[in-house]
Amino acid sequence: MTSTKRKPPPPKKPPQARDALRFSFGLRLGLAFVVAVVAYLFTNGANAPNRPAFEVVRIPGKGKGLIAQRDIQQGELLIREKPLFRVPSSTTESPQQLVWKLLQATSAEGQAAFWDLSYVNLPETVTQRDHVALAIFETNAVAAGQQVGIFPGMARLNHGCSSAFNAVYTWRESEQMLYVHALRNISKGQELLTTYTDTKRPRNERRAFLSSHYGFECTCAVCSLDNAGSLASDRRLTSISEFYRYFATWGNGDITGVEAIEAINNIWKLEEEEGYWSERGRLAADAVWIAAAHSDFSAVRSWARLAAKWYTIELGGDSETVLEVVRFAANPKAHTAWNSREPLPVGGPWPSAG
Ligand SMILES: *[C@@H]1O[C@H](CO)[C@@H](O)[C@H](O)[C@H]1NC(C)=O
């Protein structure tokens, strides 16, 4: 047996801390997808929508937003966009100057799209263009690999919490391109919503964060639940986060593989009840890791199939991450973690996990 003691990747990235020396760009936290760096040719085929899926409209109280112009299928590719520009996630340079310099280097069209975006957290007395540019950047930028990028098209997506968001974005390093996919079926006329932060936490915490970072009071379907509904949702979301922290301790050998898989199944059940569908590919892929480490051949297979299904929805069927889990479903022993812990039947997905 080898002693590969790698933990499953942590479930979420902590927010970027600012410190005195280095300036860290504020950013919307992307979902913690692992996207392999592989030379890969994108073929725009099956998912290419025949009609534009959405239009940009003014939404009262929210500025602009994206509304579905037709019914959209779960997993459909909604946006594929190059960054207008990217910056390192932290810099010792003046951030205003950096953003200004990169912005000036873009096309007139790109600059117009940039200046059309909204911003928060800038006192009205500050009117210097480079300060406004930085505020726009910080309000709209998203994680793009090791860097932070601005994508004027994607930036139009408004926010929803928990079961309220229906679109997810991911950066493909190999293509230097941001992808947005539909997480659910979306009906004509519905607003497309993504999530700006990890919303697996209670309503008061979510609202406080969104208000201080993005300057709005969240009125999404989950934040608008009545008290009883909201309390039940808060309890589920808090529990989900606790189970995430718990199963991650398998990485240090604090819990057994069976306990780790049980925790993953508990997360799945709670998320089913909550209607939280995002990050399931990642969750199942973590289960694949645990099952492979304990040499549970059939569990690797079933978790890998589940991971492939949900990664396909969130990342696109042609993503390298999907191809990788499909390989593990076919050949569990090919997994890096195979047989790195004591052999143990850890178990497959909860029977209703689909
Ligand atoms: C999405 O809609 C299709 C039909 O258009 C349906 O077959 C499918 O079950 C729906 N998926 C979900 C997750 O509701």
The ligand as a MOL file (V3000), in Angstrom:
LIG
                    3D

  0  0  0     0  0            999 V3000
M  V30 BEGIN CTAB
M  V30 COUNTS 14 14 0 0 0
M  V30 BEGIN ATOM
M  V30 1 C -36.4390 19.3160 -17.5780 0
M  V30 2 O -37.3750 19.3490 -18.5970 0
M  V30 3 C -37.4290 18.1560 -19.3830 0
M  V30 4 C -38.4740 18.3470 -20.4460 0
M  V30 5 O -38.3330 19.5340 -21.1120 0
M  V30 6 C -37.8110 16.9800 -18.5080 0
M  V30 7 O -37.7690 15.8010 -19.2720 0
M  V30 8 C -36.8300 16.8860 -17.3650 0
M  V30 9 O -37.2450 15.8650 -16.4770 0
M  V30 10 C -36.7420 18.2000 -16.6100 0
M  V30 11 N -35.6790 18.0780 -15.6340 0
M  V30 12 C -35.8280 18.4030 -14.3610 0
M  V30 13 C -34.6510 18.1940 -13.4940 0
M  V30 14 O -36.8720 18.8590 -13.9210 0
M  V30 END ATOM
M  V30 BEGIN BOND
M  V30 1 1 1 2
M  V30 2 1 1 10
M  V30 3 1 2 3
M  V30 4 1 3 4
M  V30 5 1 3 6
M  V30 6 1 4 5
M  V30 7 1 6 7
M  V30 8 1 6 8
M  V30 9 1 8 9
M  V30 10 1 8 10
M  V30 11 1 10 11
M  V30 12 1 11 12
M  V30 13 1 12 13
M  V30 14 2 12 14
M  V30 END BOND
M  V30 END CTAB
M  END
